[in-house]
């Protein structure tokens, strides 16, 4: 299941990177996909008892939310 956390994090980063190349509604879709993947990764990390990993992922999620709010809205 730890592989799921890593897979979801990598997918979130892919969507985050795609935000910068997207246009119009696609930006929001990439943002929502990135956040969704990170939320799933955080939940999986918590289920595995990986509190430090869940906290790190939560910080990344908050960073992405901040970037979207300040640069794309």
Secondary structure by P-SEA (a helix, b strand, c coil): caaaaaaaaaaaaaaaaaccccccaaaaaaaaaaaaaaaaaaaaaaaacaaaaaaaaaaaaaaaaaaaacccc
